[in-house]
Amino acid sequence: MASRIWLKRENLAALIIVLALVLQVFFFVPMHVVMLNSGALEVPFIDLLAVHLALSLGLILGLYLVVRILDMPGILALLSFLGLGAFLEFSFFFASAEHGIPVSGPVDWQSLQWLSYLELGTLLVAGVLMIIYRRRTALFAGISLVILVFLAMGFVRDISGNFEHISKPREDHTARQEYLDQFFRLSDKRNIIHIVPDEAQGAMLHEILTTEYERYAQLFDGFTLYTQAMGRYAATYPNVIFSLSGESPQPAPDLVLNQPFTSSYVADVLRKRSILPALAQDSFQLFGFHADSPVLCQGPYTACAGSREDVFAGGDLNSPGRKLILAVLKTMDMALFQTTPIILRERVHDDGRWLVKKLAKGGFTHSGVLGRLVENLQVESNPGTYNYIHHGGAGAPLLFNRKCDYTGPRAVNAGNRRQQLTCMLEQLSRVILALKNAGIYDQTMIIVNAGHGSTSLPRSFTARSGYGVPPSLMGQASTLLLIKPPGARGELDFSDRQVTIGDIPATIMDVFGLAGSFPGNSLLEEESGTGRQRDFYLFDPPVKGGELNALLNLQRYRVHGSVFNARDWDLPQVAGAGTNLSQLRMNHADFDVYTEGFSDLEEQQVPVRWVDGRQARVFLAAPSTGPVLLDFESYVPPVIGGQSMVIKVNGTLVAKLDAQTLAVAEHTLPLPDGLPRGELLEIEFTMGKTVKLGDDLRNLSVLFMYVGLIPAY
C-alpha cells in the first residue's frame, strides 16, 4: 500500500516537472519562433510574465514533492533543480535569440535577458528555502516569493515604461535623443525630404488623388505625380531572403549579382552609385530613418547610430552593426542606388522597438516619425539637410482608418492598401502644412517614391492586360513617384511621362547643381521622344521558402511604352524548367520548335499565327513550383460563327469554351494538380470549325497572339 502511494506521489512530482518541460520546449519557444519569425505578430509583455510565472510555480511544486517524498539529499536536490532551471531558461533565451522576439510595449531584448536572470535567481532562493526547511510552509513561502518578484517587475515596467535603465547606460538614450532632435531640425536654405513608402502603387494613388482632387490640388502645391512611373524590382512572394553571393542563372548587364558583401564592395557602391557622398561634400547634413527595422543612420556614408560602426569598418557580417548597415543599404539601394536586387529581412535588435514606441507614443505604427516631424520641426541656419524616411506605406496594412489610428493587422487587399495610402497622404499633408508654416516650403524638395507597387490594381482602374502580362505584374511595376522641386508652385499636376525611380538621383543632382553622373534622366529636363525603354525585374523563387544566401531566378521584363498596356511589354525569354520555355509569343525565334499546327499570317502590328486546321499543339514547361495557370490570348474572325474550343493538357481536359466565351480575347484557366515539372507539357487546342478564306487553301480557324504557363500569383 505504501509502495503504491509512493509511486503515485513520485509520478505526480515527475509529471509536474515533465509538464513544465513540455510547456517550455514545445509551446513557449515555438510560439515565439513561429509567430514572431513572420515579423507580423508580437507577444505582449504580460504574456511573458504569465508563462514564466506558471513555469516557475510548476518547478517549485515539483521540487518540493521530489525533496519531500523521495527524501533526496539536499545538495543533490539543489544541483538538480539549478541544472533544470538553467536548462529551461537559457534554452528559451538562446533559441529565441536565434530568431528574434519583438515584444509589444517599450521593452527591449536585454530586458528579457534580465527577466530570465531574475526568475532564475528567484527560483534559486525558493529552492534553498525548501531544501533547508523541507516543510509545507517553505513551499508557500517560495511560491509567494516568486509572485512578489513578478509583481514587482510588472510594477517597475509600468512606472518606467521600459527596462532600459536596468540594462543600458543612460548615455545611449541621450545620444539617441540628440539624434532625434537633429533629425527634426531643417535648414533655412535647402532641404530634401525623401519618403519611401513600402509597396505604394502609382495607379492606386492616382485614383485617390483624382477622386479627391479638390481636396489635394491646392495643398500639394507644386507637386507632380508621374502616373507612368515604374519601379525596378519585385518578388513573386514576400519575405524572400537572399544575399549577394552566388550566381544568377541569367545575370543582367546593369546588375551586380556576384559580389560578396565586403567593405570594399560597399565603398565602391557608394562611390559610384550613391548621391550621399556628393551631398555630404556639398555640406548637407544627412539623416536616415528605416521604419522596418527600424534603423537610425547619420553621416555621409550611412554610419548607423546605435551601432557606432561605420559602413567601411570590417568585422563579422552577422554582427548587429553589420546587420544595421545591410538593412539601410537594402532600403536606400531600392530607392536610389539601383545596383542590386537585394531583399534582406534581418532581425535587428538594437533600439528599434524603443524608437518606434517613442515616435508613435505607444501605438505601433511604421510612420510615427512623420507625426513627430510635424510636432518637433525646427528651422536652423545650416547649408542643407537630407532626411530619408522609410515609411510603412501599403506594405502591411496596419494603419487602417483615415485618421491613421492603429486598429490592428488587416488583410492585404486592394481596399486596405487604399486606406493605408490615404493615411500616408494625410500624414504627408500635415508635413506640407508644417513646412509652409515654418516658412521653408520653397526651400524644400520633397520626393515620395516606392521601390515597387503592389499586386492589386484599384478596382476602378482599367489596364490592357493579358498577352502574358497579368494585372498583378502591372500593379507591381506601377510605382508611386510624387515630386516637388524646390520653388515649384501651382496645383497638383499629373504627368504620363515614362519615368522610373532610377531617375531620382539624376533629378536631385540637377536640382541642386551638384556634380555627379548617374544613370537615368533628370525630370527637370524636357522629355526626349516617346516610347522610352524601361526594365522591370521579377524574382521567381526556385526553392520552397526564402533561404539565406539563395539567389532567385531573375526575369527581366522590358517595357517600351505604357506600363498598363500588355502589348508594350516584352516577355523575358527565361526557362520555366531547365532550358524549356514557359511562355511563348508568336514571333519567337524558335516558334516552330515548340508548336505544331500553326501557320504564318502576313506582317501585323501584333505578331499572330493562324491555327491551320482543327487542332494545334503548344509544348511548354510549367513553373517549377506552385499552382499553374494556362494563359493565352486569341481572336476568332467574324466569318467563323459559333466557334468553340476544347483544351487539354497532357491529355487531361482543362476546359470547353463556347462561342460566347471565345468572344473574349484573354483567357486564364487553372490547370489540374500533379502536372510533371521539368519536362514539356503538351497543350492541345481543338477547334469546332474551320473556314477557307478566298483563294487560301488552308482550313483556318482561330488566331493566337500568345500562349503561356504562369504561376497563380
C-alpha positions in Angstrom: 0.0 0.0 0.0 2.7 2.4 1.0 4.6 1.5 -2.2 1.6 2.4 -4.3 1.2 5.7 -2.6 4.9 6.4 -3.0 4.6 5.6 -6.7 1.6 7.8 -7.2 3.3 10.7 -5.4 6.5 10.1 -7.4 4.6 10.1 -10.6 2.9 13.3 -9.6 6.2 15.0 -9.0 7.6 13.8 -12.2 4.5 14.7 -14.1 4.7 18.3 -12.9 8.3 18.6 -14.0 7.6 17.0 -17.3 4.7 19.3 -18.0 6.9 22.3 -17.2 9.4 21.0 -19.7 6.7 20.4 -22.4 5.3 23.9 -21.9 8.8 25.4 -22.3 10.2 23.3 -25.1 7.1 22.5 -27.2 4.9 25.5 -26.6 6.7 28.6 -25.4 9.8 28.7 -27.6 8.0 27.5 -30.8 5.3 30.1 -30.1 7.9 32.8 -30.4 9.7 31.2 -33.3 6.6 30.6 -35.4 4.6 33.7 -34.6 7.4 36.2 -34.4 9.7 34.9 -37.2 7.0 36.1 -39.6 7.6 39.6 -38.4 3.9 40.3 -38.3 2.9 39.4 -34.7 4.2 40.4 -31.3 3.9 39.0 -27.8 2.6 41.3 -25.1 4.9 41.5 -22.1 2.2 40.4 -19.7 2.1 37.0 -21.6 5.8 36.5 -21.0 5.2 37.2 -17.3 2.3 34.8 -17.1 4.0 31.9 -18.8 7.2 32.3 -16.8 5.2 32.5 -13.6 3.3 29.3 -14.4 6.6 27.5 -15.2 8.2 28.8 -12.0 5.4 27.6 -9.8 5.3 24.2 -11.5 9.0 23.8 -10.9 8.8 24.8 -7.3 6.0 22.4 -6.6 7.8 19.6 -8.4 10.9 20.3 -6.4 9.0 20.3 -3.2 7.4 16.9 -3.9 10.7 15.4 -5.1 12.6 16.6 -1.9 9.7 15.8 0.4 8.7 12.5 -0.9 11.9 11.0 -2.3 13.9 12.3 0.6 16.7 13.4 -1.8 19.9 14.7 -0.2 19.8 18.5 0.0 22.8 19.3 -2.2 21.7 16.8 -4.9 18.3 18.3 -5.0 19.7 21.8 -5.2 22.1 20.9 -8.1 19.3 19.1 -9.9 17.0 22.0 -9.5 19.6 24.5 -10.7 20.5 22.4 -13.7 16.9 22.0 -14.8 16.1 25.7 -14.2 19.2 26.8 -16.1 18.4 24.5 -19.0 14.9 25.8 -19.3 15.8 29.5 -19.0 18.8 29.5 -21.3 17.2 27.2 -23.9 14.5 29.8 -24.1 16.9 32.7 -24.2 19.3 31.3 -26.9 16.6 29.6 -29.0 14.6 32.8 -29.1 17.6 35.0 -29.7 18.4 32.9 -32.8 15.1 34.0 -34.3 14.4 37.2 -32.5 11.5 38.2 -30.2 9.8 41.5 -30.7 7.8 42.4 -27.7 4.8 44.7 -27.8 5.4 47.5 -25.4 8.6 49.6 -24.8 10.7 46.6 -23.7 14.0 45.7 -25.4 15.7 42.4 -25.7 18.1 42.9 -22.9 15.1 43.4 -20.6 14.0 39.8 -21.4 17.5 38.7 -20.6 17.2 40.3 -17.2 13.8 38.7 -16.8 15.4 35.3 -17.2 18.2 36.2 -14.7 15.7 37.4 -12.1 13.5 34.4 -12.5 16.4 32.0 -12.2 17.6 33.8 -9.0 14.1 33.7 -7.5 13.8 30.0 -8.2 17.2 29.5 -6.6 16.1 31.3 -3.4 12.8 29.4 -3.3 14.6 26.1 -3.8 17.1 26.8 -1.0 14.3 27.6 1.4 12.5 24.3 0.7 15.7 22.2 0.8 16.7 23.7 4.2 13.3 23.6 5.9 11.6 20.7 4.0 8.3 21.9 5.3 5.0 22.8 3.7 5.3 26.4 4.9 8.5 26.7 2.9 6.6 25.7 -0.3 4.1 28.5 0.2 7.0 30.9 1.1 8.7 30.0 -2.2 5.6 30.5 -4.2 4.8 33.8 -2.6 8.4 35.0 -3.2 8.1 34.2 -7.0 4.7 36.0 -7.2 6.0 39.1 -5.4 9.1 39.3 -7.6 7.0 39.1 -10.8 4.5 41.7 -9.5 7.4 44.0 -8.6 8.8 43.5 -12.1 5.5 44.4 -13.7 5.2 47.4 -11.4 8.7 48.6 -12.4 7.7 48.2 -16.0 4.5 50.2 -15.6 6.4 53.1 -13.9 9.5 53.3 -16.1 7.9 52.5 -19.4 10.8 50.2 -20.3 13.6 48.2 -18.7 16.4 50.1 -20.5 17.6 51.7 -17.2 18.5 48.2 -16.0 20.5 47.0 -19.0 21.8 50.1 -20.8 23.7 53.2 -19.9 21.9 56.4 -19.8 24.4 58.0 -22.2 23.0 55.9 -25.1 19.5 57.3 -24.6 20.9 60.8 -24.5 22.7 60.2 -27.8 19.6 58.8 -29.5 17.5 61.7 -28.3 20.1 64.1 -29.6 19.9 62.4 -32.9 16.2 62.7 -33.0 16.4 66.3 -32.2 18.8 66.8 -35.1 16.6 64.8 -37.4 13.8 67.3 -36.9 15.9 70.4 -37.5 15.7 71.6 -41.1 17.7 74.2 -42.9 16.6 77.7 -43.7 18.4 77.4 -47.1 17.7 74.0 -48.7 16.3 70.6 -47.7 15.4 67.3 -49.2 12.7 65.2 -47.5 12.7 61.8 -49.1 9.9 59.4 -48.1 9.9 55.8 -49.3 6.6 54.0 -48.6 6.6 50.3 -49.0 4.6 48.9 -51.9 2.9 52.2 -52.7 1.3 51.8 -56.1 1.2 54.7 -58.5 -2.1 53.6 -60.1 -3.9 53.4 -56.7 -2.5 56.8 -55.6 -3.6 58.3 -58.9 -7.1 57.0 -58.3 -7.2 58.5 -54.8 -5.9 61.9 -55.9 -8.2 62.2 -58.9 -11.2 61.2 -56.9 -10.5 63.8 -54.3 -8.7 66.3 -56.5 -10.4 69.3 -55.0 -9.1 68.4 -51.6 -5.5 67.8 -52.5 -5.0 70.2 -55.5 -4.1 73.3 -53.6 -2.5 71.5 -50.6 0.0 69.6 -52.8 1.3 72.9 -54.1 4.0 72.3 -56.8 3.8 68.5 -56.8 3.7 66.3 -59.9 2.5 62.7 -59.8 4.1 60.6 -62.5 1.3 58.2 -63.5 3.5 56.0 -65.7 6.3 55.7 -63.2 7.9 52.2 -62.9 9.8 50.6 -60.1 12.8 48.3 -60.7 12.4 45.1 -58.6 9.7 43.0 -57.1 9.3 39.4 -55.7 6.7 36.9 -56.5 6.0 36.4 -52.8 7.0 38.4 -49.7 9.7 37.7 -47.1 12.2 36.4 -49.6 15.7 36.4 -48.3 18.8 36.2 -50.4 22.2 37.7 -50.5 24.8 39.0 -53.0 26.8 35.7 -53.0 26.3 33.0 -55.6 25.5 33.2 -59.3 22.4 34.2 -61.2 21.1 32.0 -63.9 20.5 35.0 -66.1 22.6 38.0 -65.0 21.5 41.3 -66.4 24.2 43.7 -67.5 23.3 46.6 -65.2 23.1 44.4 -62.1 25.9 43.3 -59.8 25.0 39.8 -58.5 28.2 38.0 -57.9 30.0 40.4 -55.5 30.5 39.4 -51.8 29.3 41.9 -49.2 32.7 43.4 -48.2 33.7 46.8 -47.1 35.5 47.5 -50.4 32.3 46.5 -52.4 30.1 48.8 -50.3 32.6 51.6 -50.7 32.5 51.1 -54.4 28.7 51.1 -54.5 28.6 54.3 -52.5 31.3 56.0 -54.6 29.8 55.1 -58.0 26.0 55.0 -57.4 25.1 56.9 -54.3 24.2 60.5 -54.1 25.1 60.6 -50.4 28.9 61.4 -50.8 28.0 64.2 -53.3 25.5 65.7 -50.9 27.9 65.4 -48.0 30.7 67.1 -49.9 28.2 70.0 -50.5 27.8 70.3 -46.7 24.4 68.6 -46.5 23.6 67.1 -43.1 22.4 63.5 -43.8 19.9 61.6 -41.7 18.0 58.4 -42.2 15.2 56.6 -40.6 14.3 53.0 -41.6 10.8 52.0 -40.4 11.1 48.3 -40.9 13.9 47.6 -38.5 13.9 50.5 -37.7 17.4 51.9 -38.0 18.8 55.4 -37.5 21.6 56.4 -39.8 23.7 59.6 -40.0 26.7 60.8 -41.9 27.9 60.9 -45.5 28.4 57.1 -45.6 25.3 56.0 -43.6 27.1 55.2 -40.3 24.3 53.9 -38.1 23.5 55.4 -34.8 23.3 52.8 -32.0 25.9 50.5 -33.5 28.6 53.3 -33.9 30.0 51.2 -36.7 30.9 52.8 -40.0 30.0 51.2 -43.2 33.6 50.9 -44.2 34.6 49.1 -41.0 35.5 45.4 -41.1 34.0 42.8 -38.8 31.6 39.9 -38.9 28.8 40.2 -41.4 26.4 38.7 -38.9 27.2 41.2 -36.1 24.5 43.6 -35.1 26.3 46.6 -36.5 26.7 44.9 -39.9 23.0 43.9 -39.9 22.1 47.5 -39.4 24.1 48.5 -42.4 22.6 45.8 -44.5 19.1 46.9 -43.7 19.9 50.5 -44.6 21.7 49.6 -47.8 18.7 47.5 -48.8 16.3 50.4 -48.4 18.4 53.1 -49.9 19.6 50.8 -52.7 16.0 50.1 -53.8 15.2 53.8 -53.8 18.4 55.4 -55.0 21.5 53.3 -55.8 19.7 50.8 -58.2 22.7 48.5 -58.1 21.4 45.1 -56.9 18.0 43.4 -56.4 18.6 42.8 -52.7 15.9 42.0 -50.2 17.2 41.5 -46.6 14.8 41.0 -43.7 17.3 40.6 -40.9 16.1 40.8 -37.3 17.9 43.8 -35.8 17.6 44.2 -32.1 19.3 47.4 -31.2 17.0 50.2 -30.2 14.4 49.7 -32.9 11.4 48.9 -30.7 12.2 51.7 -28.4 12.4 54.1 -31.2 9.1 53.1 -32.8 7.3 53.3 -29.5 8.9 56.6 -28.7 7.9 58.1 -32.0 4.4 56.6 -32.1 3.6 57.4 -28.4 2.8 53.8 -27.5 0.9 52.8 -30.6 2.8 50.6 -33.1 3.0 52.3 -36.5 5.5 52.3 -39.2 5.2 56.0 -39.7 5.2 57.7 -36.3 8.3 59.6 -37.4 6.2 61.8 -39.8 3.9 62.9 -36.9 6.9 63.7 -34.7 8.5 65.7 -37.6 5.4 67.9 -37.7 5.4 68.3 -33.9 9.1 69.0 -33.5 10.1 70.7 -36.7 12.7 73.4 -36.1 14.5 75.7 -38.5 18.1 76.5 -38.1 20.8 78.0 -40.2 22.9 75.3 -41.9 23.9 74.6 -45.5 21.3 71.9 -46.1 19.6 68.7 -44.8 18.7 65.5 -46.4 16.2 63.4 -44.4 15.5 59.9 -45.7 12.4 58.3 -44.2 11.3 54.7 -44.9 7.5 54.7 -44.4 5.3 51.7 -43.9 3.3 52.7 -47.0 1.0 49.9 -48.1 3.3 47.1 -47.4 1.4 45.8 -44.3 -1.9 47.5 -43.7 -1.6 48.3 -40.0 -2.9 51.8 -40.2 -6.5 51.3 -41.3 -8.7 54.3 -40.7 -8.4 57.7 -42.2 -7.0 59.3 -39.0 -4.2 56.7 -39.1 -5.3 55.2 -35.8 -3.9 51.8 -35.2 -6.6 49.2 -35.5 -4.6 46.0 -35.6 -3.4 43.9 -38.5 -5.6 43.8 -41.6 -5.7 41.5 -44.6 -3.5 42.6 -47.6 -6.0 43.5 -50.2 -6.8 46.5 -52.5 -9.3 48.1 -50.1 -6.9 48.0 -47.1 -3.9 49.2 -49.2 -6.1 52.2 -50.3 -6.8 53.0 -46.7 -3.0 52.8 -46.0 -2.2 55.1 -48.8 -4.9 57.5 -47.8 -3.4 57.6 -44.3 0.0 58.3 -45.8 -1.4 61.2 -47.8 -2.9 62.6 -44.6 0.4 62.4 -42.9 2.2 64.0 -45.8 -0.4 66.7 -45.9 0.5 67.6 -42.3 4.2 67.7 -43.2 3.5 70.1 -46.1 1.4 72.4 -43.8 4.2 72.4 -41.2 6.8 73.3 -43.8 4.6 76.1 -45.1 4.0 77.4 -41.6 7.8 77.3 -40.9 8.5 79.4 -44.0 10.7 76.8 -45.7 8.4 75.2 -48.2 10.0 76.8 -51.2 13.5 75.8 -49.9 12.5 72.2 -49.6 12.4 69.4 -52.2 10.0 66.6 -51.4 10.3 63.2 -53.0 7.9 60.3 -52.3 8.6 57.0 -54.1 8.4 53.3 -53.6 10.7 50.5 -54.7 7.8 48.8 -56.4 4.0 48.7 -56.3 1.5 46.1 -55.0 -0.2 43.2 -56.8 -3.7 44.7 -56.5 -4.7 47.3 -59.1 -7.5 49.6 -57.9 -11.0 48.3 -58.7 -11.9 51.2 -61.0 -8.7 51.1 -62.9 -8.6 49.6 -66.4 -5.5 48.1 -67.8 -4.9 46.3 -71.1 -3.6 43.1 -69.5 -3.4 39.6 -71.0 -0.8 38.7 -73.6 1.2 37.0 -70.9 1.2 40.1 -68.6 -1.3 39.7 -65.7 -2.7 42.7 -63.9 -0.7 41.7 -60.7 2.6 42.2 -62.6 1.4 45.6 -63.8 0.5 46.5 -60.3 3.9 45.6 -59.0 5.6 47.6 -61.7 3.4 50.7 -61.2 5.3 52.6 -58.6 4.5 55.8 -56.8 6.6 58.8 -57.8 5.5 62.1 -56.4 8.0 65.0 -56.5 8.0 68.7 -55.6 11.2 70.5 -56.7 12.3 73.5 -54.5 10.5 76.7 -55.5 7.8 74.9 -57.5 4.3 76.3 -57.2 0.9 75.5 -58.7 -1.9 73.0 -58.3 -1.2 69.3 -58.1 -0.3 68.1 -61.6 -0.3 64.7 -63.4 2.3 63.6 -65.9 2.2 60.5 -68.1 5.9 60.8 -68.8 7.6 57.4 -68.9 9.9 57.5 -65.9 11.5 55.2 -63.3 12.6 55.6 -59.8 16.1 55.3 -61.2 15.6 58.9 -62.4 15.7 60.2 -58.8 19.5 60.6 -58.3 19.9 62.5 -61.6 17.0 64.7 -60.7 18.4 65.6 -57.3 21.8 66.3 -58.8 20.2 68.6 -61.4 18.0 70.4 -58.8 20.9 71.3 -56.6 23.5 71.8 -59.3 25.8 69.1 -57.9 28.5 67.4 -59.9 27.8 63.7 -60.5 27.0 61.3 -63.3 24.1 59.0 -62.5 22.0 56.7 -64.7 18.5 57.9 -65.6 17.0 61.1 -66.8 16.5 64.3 -64.8 12.8 65.0 -64.5 13.6 68.7 -64.9 14.7 68.3 -68.4 12.3 68.1 -71.3 11.3 64.6 -72.3 13.2 63.4 -75.4 11.0 61.4 -77.7 8.5 58.7 -76.8 8.5 55.0 -76.2 11.3 55.0 -73.7 12.6 51.5 -72.9 12.4 50.6 -69.3 13.2 47.4 -67.5 11.4 45.7 -64.6 12.9 42.7 -62.8 10.9 40.0 -61.1 12.2 37.3 -58.8 10.8 33.9 -59.3 11.9 31.6 -56.4 13.1 28.2 -57.5 13.1 26.9 -53.9 10.4 26.5 -51.3 10.5 29.5 -48.9 13.2 32.0 -48.6 16.6 30.7 -47.7 19.6 32.8 -46.8 22.3 33.0 -49.5 19.9 31.6 -52.1 19.7 33.6 -55.3 16.4 33.6 -57.1 15.7 33.3 -60.8 15.7 36.8 -62.2 13.3 37.7 -65.0 13.7 40.9 -66.9 10.6 42.5 -68.5 11.2 45.2 -71.0 8.5 47.9 -71.3 8.7 50.2 -74.3 5.5 52.1 -73.7 2.7 52.2 -71.2 3.1 50.1 -68.1 -0.6 49.4 -68.3 -0.6 48.0 -71.8 0.4 44.4 -72.1 1.4 44.9 -75.8 4.1 47.3 -74.7 5.8 44.6 -72.6 8.4 42.2 -74.0 8.3 39.0 -72.1 11.5 37.6 -70.8 13.0 34.6 -72.6 13.5 32.6 -69.4 13.3 29.0 -68.6 10.3 27.7 -66.6 12.2 24.4 -66.0 15.6 23.5 -67.4 16.0 25.3 -70.7 12.4 24.9 -71.9 10.2 27.9 -72.5 7.2 28.5 -70.2 5.8 31.5 -72.2 5.6 31.8 -76.0 4.8 34.6 -78.3 4.1 34.2 -82.0 7.4 35.8 -83.2 9.7 33.8 -81.1 12.9 32.7 -82.9 12.3 29.0 -82.1 8.5 29.1 -82.5 8.4 26.0 -84.7 10.3 24.0 -82.2 7.6 24.4 -79.5 4.5 24.2 -81.7 2.7 22.4 -84.4 -0.5 23.2 -86.4 0.1 26.9 -86.8 0.7 28.9 -90.0 2.0 32.4 -90.6 0.0 35.5 -91.2 1.2 38.5 -93.1 3.0 41.1 -91.1 0.8 42.6 -88.4 1.3 45.3 -85.8 1.0 42.5 -83.2 2.5 39.1 -84.2 -0.2 36.5 -84.6 -0.5 32.9 -86.0 -3.3 31.0 -87.6 -4.4 27.6 -86.4 -4.3 25.8 -89.7 -6.9 23.1 -89.3 -9.0 22.0 -86.4 -6.1 21.3 -84.0 -2.9 22.9 -82.8 -0.4 22.0 -80.1 2.0 24.0 -78.0 4.8 22.5 -75.9 5.7 24.5 -72.8 7.2 23.9 -69.3 5.3 24.7 -66.2 6.9 26.9 -63.5 8.9 24.8 -61.1 6.6 25.2 -58.0 3.1 26.2 -57.1 -0.2 26.2 -58.9 -0.2 26.9 -62.6 -2.4 28.8 -64.9 -2.8 28.4 -68.7 -2.8 32.0 -70.0 -3.5 32.7 -73.7 -4.9 35.4 -76.0 -6.8 34.5 -79.1 -9.1 36.0 -81.7 -12.0 34.4 -83.7 -12.7 36.1 -87.0 -16.3 37.2 -87.6 -16.6 34.9 -90.6 -16.5 31.9 -88.2 -19.8 32.0 -86.4 -20.4 29.7 -83.4 -16.8 28.7 -83.0 -15.9 26.5 -80.0 -12.7 25.2 -78.5 -11.6 22.2 -76.4 -8.4 22.4 -74.4 -6.4 19.5 -73.0 -3.1 19.4 -71.2 -1.2 16.1 -71.4 -4.5 14.5 -72.5 -6.4 15.8 -69.5 -9.4 18.0 -70.2 -9.0 21.6 -69.0 -11.9 23.5 -70.5 -14.5 23.6 -73.2 -15.0 27.2 -74.4 -18.2 28.1 -76.3 -18.6 30.9 -78.8 -19.6 33.5 -76.2 -16.6 32.7 -74.1 -14.3 32.8 -77.1 -15.5 36.3 -77.9 -13.3 37.4 -75.1 -9.7 37.6 -76.3 -7.9 36.9 -72.9 -8.2 33.6 -71.1 -6.7 32.4 -67.9 -7.5 28.8 -66.9 -6.3 26.9 -63.8 -4.5 23.6 -64.6 -5.0 20.4 -62.6 -2.6 19.5 -59.8 0.0 16.8 -60.3 1.4 18.0 -63.6 5.0 16.9 -64.2 7.7 19.6 -63.7 11.0 19.7 -65.5 9.5 18.5 -68.8 7.5 19.9 -71.7 3.7 19.7 -71.3 1.5 19.2 -74.4 -1.2 21.8 -74.6 -3.8 20.8 -77.2 -6.3 23.2 -78.8 -9.1 21.6 -80.8 -11.5 23.8 -82.7 -15.1 23.2 -83.6 -15.0 24.8 -87.0 -12.6 25.8 -89.8 -13.1 28.1 -92.8 -11.3 28.8 -96.1 -10.8 32.5 -96.9 -10.8 33.4 -100.6 -8.1 31.6 -102.5 -6.4 30.5 -99.3 -6.3 26.7 -99.4 -5.8 26.4 -95.7 -8.6 25.5 -93.2 -8.2 28.4 -90.9 -9.9 28.6 -87.5 -8.5 30.8 -84.7 -5.8 33.4 -84.4 -3.4 33.2 -81.5 -1.3 36.1 -80.1 0.3 34.4 -77.0 0.3 31.2 -75.0 2.0 30.7 -71.6 2.1 28.7 -68.4 2.4 31.1 -65.5 2.3 30.9 -61.7 -1.0 31.6 -60.0 0.1 34.8 -58.3 
